[in-house]
Amino acid sequence: MLKIIALLGLLGFSSLANAEGGYDPVTPAQPLQNPDKVEVIEFFWYGCPHCYSLEPAMVEWLKTKPANVEFIRQPAVFSDLWGKHAKAYFTAEALGILEKVHADFFDAIQNKKQKLVSEDELAKFFADHGVKDEDFRAAYNSFGVDAKLRQAESIGPRYGITGVPAIIVNGKYKVTGQSAKSQANMLTVTNQLIAQESQKK
C-alpha cells in the first residue's frame, strides 16, 4: 500500500513538473526523420485564428533557430475542410512555391475570408501566384499529394494532437498554448526543450 501511495505521489509530481515545464509528454515517443537533428514539428490549420496569430512569431523564430534544428510544418487534418487546406499546402509544396504562398494562403482565409476549398477556387488562387492551371491541377491530383494527405490524416493522433497550434519537440514533447500557459510562451518553452535535447545529442 505504501508503495502504491509513493508511486502515485511520484506520478503526481511528474504531472506537476510537466505542467510547470510548459509541455506534455508524447507517449510513446515518436521516431525522428533525422536522428542527428533536434526535430521541431508545428501542427497547424490555415483556418485556425490562433495559428495565424502565432505565425509572425514563428517566422521570426525560424530566422534564429539553432542550426541543429530540423523544422517541419505539418498541416493537421481533423475534418474534410481541414483536409482541403492540407491538400493545398501539399500542392504548393509539390510545385516548389510553398514559401511563396504560405503567408498569402493564411491571409486569404483569415483576412479576406476566402473559403479556398474547391479545386477551382484553389486553381484561381494558384493562378494569382503565377501557376498555370494545368500545372496546378496536375500537382493537385497527383499520387504524391494524395499520399501526403493520407499520411497527414493519421500522423496527428500518433503525437496526441487534439488541437492546433501545437509544437512537437524531438518526438517527445508536445507544447500547446494550454501547456505553456499562453500562446506567447510556446516558443520560449520550445527553445528550452531544444536546448535540453541538444545537450543529449
PyMOL commands that set and color helices and strands:
alter all, ss='L'
color gray80, all
select helices_A, chain A and resi 2-21+49-64+80-95+98-110+119-127+133-140+143-158+183-200
alter helices_A, ss='H'
color red, helices_A
select strands_A, chain A and resi 24-25+38-44+69-75+166-169+173-176
alter strands_A, ss='S'
color yellow, strands_A
deselect
rebuild
show_as cartoon
